[in-house]
Amino acid sequence: MRLKENLDRVRKRISAAALRAGRNPADVKLVAVTKTIPVEIISETLNLGVFSLGENRVQEFLRKQPVLPQDLEWHFIGHLQTNKVKKIIDKVSLIHSLDRWPLAVAISQAACKAGVTARALIQVNVAGEAAKYGLSPAEAEDFAQAAVALPGLELCGLMTIAPLCDDPDEVRYVFRQAAELARQIKDNIQGINMDILSMGMTGDFEVALEEGANLVRIGTALFGTRNY
Ligand SMILES: *Cc1c(COP(=O)(O)O)cnc(C)c1O
């Protein structure tokens, strides 16, 4: 694996896409998705200056987190069971997968108990895929309105995952609608924070950036194809 070359290439592509969209590349956060990647390789990633890492499984995250430097910025990007929230609440910087009311309540309660403020993104399922988690765009605003009132929980924006496809232009509308939804929620709910738009993965991050993403979650383009 040529991690450094891959990272250089990804960073160049991020910059180019941000510039095409008239945006500052420095405003884009790259989260390296390290699911299935062993800690030895994650350490190399740290040596290359990437300190924001994404994991999607609680057990795997809890195995890796203690043996890596303690000042990393961990992003939890997978489906989260309510009974596991307390295990990660004080260890992650951002939960990207707030997708249902009981989870919002569980995060709020766990954060209050741990004495922390949990930052989270509402996951929206723009394409309405049955196999994917996330609120429908129509539900998101009411959900946000209720969730901003929960103690210990700080909403920070939206996350979406586009359907897999060969041509990312086919899912441009997904990113456009998510960006539009974030603007609408910000306009309609006073004081709400909608600063983060987490969208774009290896196959579609350039299109996502063109449509307003400011956080991309990238695994394969950095580490190669996962064997699962
Ligand atoms: C695995 C994963 C990614 C990274 O996907 P790649 O196509 O490997 O870049 C991004 N977001 C989520 C939620 C994931 O589960």
The ligand as a Gaussian input file, in Angstrom:
#p B3LYP/6-31G(d) Opt

LIG

0 1
 C      -16.853000       2.765000       5.088000
 C      -17.475000       4.113000       5.179000
 C      -16.919000       5.217000       4.515000
 C      -15.683000       5.133000       3.637000
 O      -15.995000       4.486000       2.452000
 P      -14.913000       4.367000       1.257000
 O      -15.764000       4.129000       0.062000
 O      -14.027000       3.228000       1.588000
 O      -14.178000       5.647000       1.168000
 C      -17.530000       6.447000       4.675000
 N      -18.633000       6.595000       5.438000
 C      -19.195000       5.564000       6.087000
 C      -20.415000       5.808000       6.908000
 C      -18.643000       4.294000       5.988000
 O      -19.222000       3.274000       6.627000

